[in-house]
Amino acid sequence: MGVEDDDPIPVDAALLSSSMFVGDVIAGRGVTPFLEAARAACCKTANGDHMVEAAQDLMVDFMLQ
């Protein structure tokens, strides 16, 4: 769900509010329709690439132990 541009977003966009943080775990897709809806609702967002970058050092440390 949400991988293709014409996929429905996983929640009703009317439920999004500016007090929410919305993270999309689909890496390599940039701003997905879900994130576009969240940004339109003034939510703070992170895409899948941001999440991979944030976890990258932890993954390397884990593999090198």
C-alpha positions as CSV (number, residue, x, y, z in Angstrom):
1,M,0.0,0.0,0.0
2,G,1.4,3.4,-0.9
3,V,4.2,2.1,-3.1
4,E,2.6,3.3,-6.4
5,D,1.5,6.8,-7.0
6,D,-2.1,5.7,-7.6
7,D,-2.3,3.6,-4.4
8,P,-4.7,4.9,-1.8
9,I,-3.2,6.4,1.3
10,P,-3.3,4.3,4.4
11,V,-5.5,6.6,6.5
12,D,-8.3,9.0,5.8
13,A,-6.5,12.4,5.1
14,A,-9.3,14.1,7.1
15,L,-8.0,12.4,10.2
16,L,-4.6,14.1,9.9
17,S,-4.0,17.2,12.0
18,S,-1.1,19.7,12.4
19,S,-0.2,18.2,15.8
20,M,0.8,14.9,14.3
21,F,4.2,13.7,13.1
22,V,3.8,11.4,10.0
23,G,6.6,9.0,8.9
24,D,6.5,7.0,5.7
25,V,8.8,3.9,5.7
26,I,8.8,3.5,1.9
27,A,12.5,4.3,1.0
28,G,13.4,5.5,-2.4
29,R,10.1,7.1,-3.2
30,G,10.6,10.7,-1.8
31,V,7.4,12.4,-1.0
32,T,4.6,9.9,-1.4
33,P,0.9,10.8,-1.7
34,F,0.5,10.0,2.0
35,L,3.2,12.5,2.9
36,E,1.7,15.0,0.5
37,A,-1.6,14.7,2.4
38,A,0.2,15.0,5.7
39,R,2.0,18.1,4.6
40,A,-1.2,19.6,3.3
41,A,-2.5,19.1,6.9
42,C,0.6,20.9,8.2
43,C,2.0,17.8,9.8
44,K,5.7,17.4,10.3
45,T,7.0,14.5,8.1
46,A,9.8,12.2,7.4
47,N,10.1,9.9,4.4
48,G,11.6,6.5,4.1
49,D,15.0,7.8,3.1
50,H,15.1,10.0,6.2
51,M,14.4,6.9,8.3
52,V,17.1,4.8,6.6
53,E,19.6,7.7,7.1
54,A,18.7,7.9,10.8
55,A,19.2,4.2,11.3
56,Q,22.3,3.7,9.1
57,D,24.9,4.2,11.7
58,L,23.1,1.9,14.1
59,M,22.9,-0.8,11.5
60,V,26.6,-0.6,10.7
61,D,27.5,-0.7,14.4
62,F,25.3,-3.8,14.9
63,M,26.8,-5.6,11.9
64,L,30.4,-4.9,13.0
65,Q,30.0,-6.2,16.5
